[in-house]
């Protein structure tokens, strides 16, 4: 597995331990005693990374130590023994992804193992005022729409619907994934399982309102980490981002390692760090989208047949096409190549028309010569 692929899976699974904790998973001694003091900033609120590492070690059959170590160090990247750019990328991504959370008004002691996720419908209120707070049961998505109905808090957790039961089902199903498969297959299967089992599990609930799912936190952390890695930021650049993040949080009198530091508090840092790249990418996508919209708005011509043809594409061009497909601009390589072929023909219309005119003249000359040859042949046969 490549370094990039290991980073992506590390970011995607960095907080899976929060699910394991709620599921009453037992922590093995090797993590509880030997590792806790090294990687946990404190004994409160950070033990989940030990559970995450334990799950990864079991899932990958002790074959992917890089993923395990990155997950362990995502709150203390300086303890990572490898390339510290990787651990700092995950730390920054985790911080930024946590920006969607809101601090609790009531900071009374919370039992996170019994805290369900607040339904999104509790945040929708057409008539104004304060709406009734409803919660989702900790269930998997399996087609039963009735269990997705929001309920009052005291009905959300029960003997039938609870975190330990859900965790057990998740572990059993994750055991069917072959860690020796291709990265694309492993990622797709893990991502699907996370969506199925963690979309109704809070990403945080002790100091924050439990309204953001673990699935959405893992997904956004993974996306940000992948972008930061692909931007090829040096460790010094990443240190500058971390320093600025912490200084901004200190100005707000927020403890710098708290999970609820957020994007809404640090827009200037994001702009300073990766704004130029994002703006360039955004402009490219908007321009391309406008071009696609123009083509899509023109009357569609129907053809009797659609010809499938294999073509040679330069590796540099193929990378661009793959990025556009991954970004959702096109559904497939074929669609992208077809679009650019059509656009290339349209943009070269004037030259093509001149070329076709010359080809037409050449064809007329060829036909004329052919007719003359036929006449000569006929005359020769008559003389015989």
N, C-alpha and C positions, 0 to 999 in steps of 0.2 A: 504494500500500500504506500502511495507517495506521501510526501510531507503535507501537501495541500489536502489530500483526501483525509489524512489523519486529523488535521486541524478542523476540517468540516464536521467530521463525526464527533470530535471532542466538544465543539461548540453546541452541536445538536443534543448531546447527552450530558452536558456539564451539570445540569440540575436534576437529572432523573432520580437522584437520591432523595429528593423531596417527596417523590411518589413512594419510594421504598420506605421512608420513615413513617409516612402516614399508613403504609401497609403493614406496619409492625414487623418489618424485616429485621432479622437478628444480625448485628454487626460482629464480624469475626474478630478475634483477639488481635490479629496482625494489624488491623486498621485501628481498632479502638485504643490500643496502648502505644504501639510503636510509631504510628503515623500522625495521630491527632495533634500532638504538641508541635510538630513540624509545620503542618499546613493550615491548621485552624487558627484564625486570628483570636478567637475566644471560644469558650465552651458553649456559648449561647448563639444559636442562629447559623452556625457554619458547619455543623456536623454532617449536613446533607452531602458535602463533597466526598466524605468517606464512604457513604452509601453508594454514591455515583461511581466511584472508583471500583468498589466491590462488584457492582453489577457489570461493569465493563470487563473486569478481569474474568468473571464467570462467562459472560456472553462470548468473548473472543478467545476463550480457552487459554488465557494467559499468553496470547500470541501478539497482542498489540500494547506493549508497555508504554509507547509514546502517547497513545490516547489516554491511558490510565493516569500517567503522570501529568499530562496537561489538565485533566479534570481535577486532579488533586491540588494543583497549584493555581487555580483560577482566582483565588482570593489572596494568594501570596506568590505572585509570579517570580519574585526574586529567589524562591526556593527551587524553581525548576532547574534541573541540571543540564538541560539541552539548550537549544537556541532560544534565548529569552524573548525574542520577538514574538514567538508563537504564544507563549503564556501571557504576554502583555496584550496581544491582540484579543485574546479571549476575555481578559479582564476588562478591557475598554468596551468590548462589544456587550458584555454582560451589564456593565454600568449603563450604557446608552439604552439598551433594551429595557432596562428597569425603569426608564423614565416615564412610562405610561401609568405607573402606580400612584395612588394617592394615600397620604398618611391617614391613619385612623384618628378620628376625633376622640374616641374613648380608648385609652391605652390600658384598660384593665387587663388582668392576666387572661390570655387566650390559650385554649387548648387546640393547637393547630390540627390535631388528629380528628377533631370533631367539628371543624369549621368548613362548611360547604362554600361553594362559589356563588357570589351574588349574580342573579340573572341579569342579562343585559336589558331585559324589559323593565327592570326596576329603575333604570336610568332614563326611560322614555315616559314623558308626561305631557300630553297634548294640552291639558287644561291648566297647567301650571300648578304651583304648590308642591307639596311633598307627597310622592307616591308611596304606596306600600312596598316595603322591601321584601322581595321574593328570592328564592334560591333554587339552584339546580341540584338534583340528586347526583352523587358520584357514580355515574353510569357510563357504559361504553356505547358507542354509536353502532347499532346493529339493525336498524330498520324499525324498531319499536318506538313510534313517535310519542306514544302516551307517556313513557317514562321521562321524556324531555320536558314535560310541562312544568313550569316553575311552581314551587310550593312554599309554604311558610317554613321558617328555619327549623322549627321543632319536628317537621315532617321530612326534612331532606336526608337526614342520616338515620338509618334503621338497620335491623338485622338483615333485611333483604338488600339494601343499598348502603354500602360502606366501603371505605378505602381498602381495608385488608382483603376483602373479597375481590375487588377490582384489581389490586396488585397481583394477587395469585393468578388470575386469569391472564393478565398481561405477561407475567413471567413464563407461564406455560406456552403462550402463543409465540413469544419471542424466541423460545427454545427451538422453534421450527425453522428459524432463519439459519442458513448455512454461512458461517463467518468466512468460509473459504470461497464464497461466490465473488463475482466482480463487484467493484465499489459501487457502480451504478445500481446493481440489484440490491446490495445491502442497504444503501442509503434509501432507496425507494421503499423497501419493506419496513425499515425502522420508522421512517417518516410517516407511513400509513398507519403503523401501530400506535405511534404517539398521538396522531390525530384521533384515532379510534378510542384510545383509553385515557388521554390526559386533557381533553378539551373541556372537561367539567371538573378539573382539579385546580385549585388556586395556585398561582405561582408564588404568592406570599400572603400571609394572613395574620402574622403576629403584630407587626407594627404598621402594616398597610391594609387598606380595604381589600378583601378577597374578591376582586372583581375582574382580574386578568388571569386567563387560564395559563397553566404550565405549558401547554402546547404552543400557544402564541408567543410566550417568552422564549422558549427554546428555538422556535422557528426564526424569530427576528434576530436573536443572538447569532444564530448560524449564518444568516444572510449578511449581517454587518461584518462578522469575522471573515467571511469569504471575500467581501469587497476590500477590507483592509489588507488582507493578504495579497490580493491581486494588484493592489496599488503599490506594492513593494516598498512599504514604509520601512526606513531603517530603525534600529533600536533607539537611536537618539531622537528621531522624530516621534516615536511612540512615547518616549519618556516626557517629551515636551507636552504631548496631549494629556498624559496622566497628571503632570504637574499643574497644568492649567485647569483641568477638571477639579483637582483637589483644592486649588486656590479659590476657584469659584464657589466651591462648596463651603469652604471656610468662611468666605464672605457672608454666606447665607447661614453660618453657624450650624452647618449640618456635618455630622461625623463623616469623613470622606469615604469610608468603606461601607456605608449603609446602603442597603439594597434599593432604597427609594430615591436615590439621586437620579435626576432625570434630564431628558432632552429639553424640556420646557425651561430648565434653569440654565442651560449652557448653549444656546443657539450660536453665540459668537465663536465659541470654541470649535464647534462643528464646521462652521463656515471657514474659519481660519485654517483648519486642518485638511478638510477634504472638499471644501466648497467649490473650488475651481474645477476639480474633476467631475463633481456631481453636476455642476452647471453645464459643462461641456457635454456630458453624457445626456443630460436632459434636453439640451438644444438639438443634439443629433437625433434623439428619439422623436422629439416634436416635429422636426423637419421631415424625418422619414415618415412619420404618421400622417402628416399633411399630404405628402406625395401619394401615400397609399390611399388616403381618403379621396384624392382626386381621381385616381384610377378606379376606385370602388364606385364613385358617383357617376362615372360614364356608363352609357348603355352597354350591356353585356352582349357580346357577339357570340352566337352559338355556332359550333362547328359540327360537321357530321362525325368526325373522328378526332380523338385526342391521341397524339403519338407520344409514346414513352421512348426517350432516347438517353443513353448514357453519355456523359460529357466529362472531359478532364477539367478540373478546377485547381488553380494554384493553391498551395497550402495556406498562404497568407489570406487569400480570399475566403477559403473554407473556414478559417478561424473566425472571420467577421460574420459569416453566415451562421455559424454555430452559436455565436454570442447573441445574434438577433433572434434565433430560435429559442435559446434558453431564456431570453428576456421577454418572450411571449409576442414579439412582433410578427413572427411567422409560426405556423404550426409545424412545419417540417422543412428540411433542406430542399426538398423538391419544390415546395411552394415558393421558397425564397429565390431559388435559381430561376424558376419560371417567371417570377415578378421582375427580377433584374434583367432577364433576357428580353422580356417585353419592353421594359423601360429603355434598355439599350437600343432596341430597334426604333422606338419612338423618338429618342433623342438624336438618332442618326438618320432620321427620316429623309432629310434633304440629300444627304450623301447617298443613301440607299436608292432614292429615286433616280439620281444621276447614273448610279452604277447599273440599275435595272434598265435604264434607257440605252446605255451602251451595250449591255448584254442583249437587248432586243435587236439592236442594229447588227451585232455580230451574228445573231441567230438568223436574221434576214439574209445576211451575206452567205452564211453557210447553206441556207436553203436554196439560194440562187445558184451557188456553185453546184449543189447537188442536182438541181434541175438541168443545168448545162451538161453535166456529166451524163445524165440519163439520156439527154437528146443525142449526145455524141455516140453513146452506146447503141441507141436505136438506129441511128444513121449507118453505123458500121455493120449492123446485122442486115440492113437492107441491101448494102453493096455486095454482100456475100450472095 
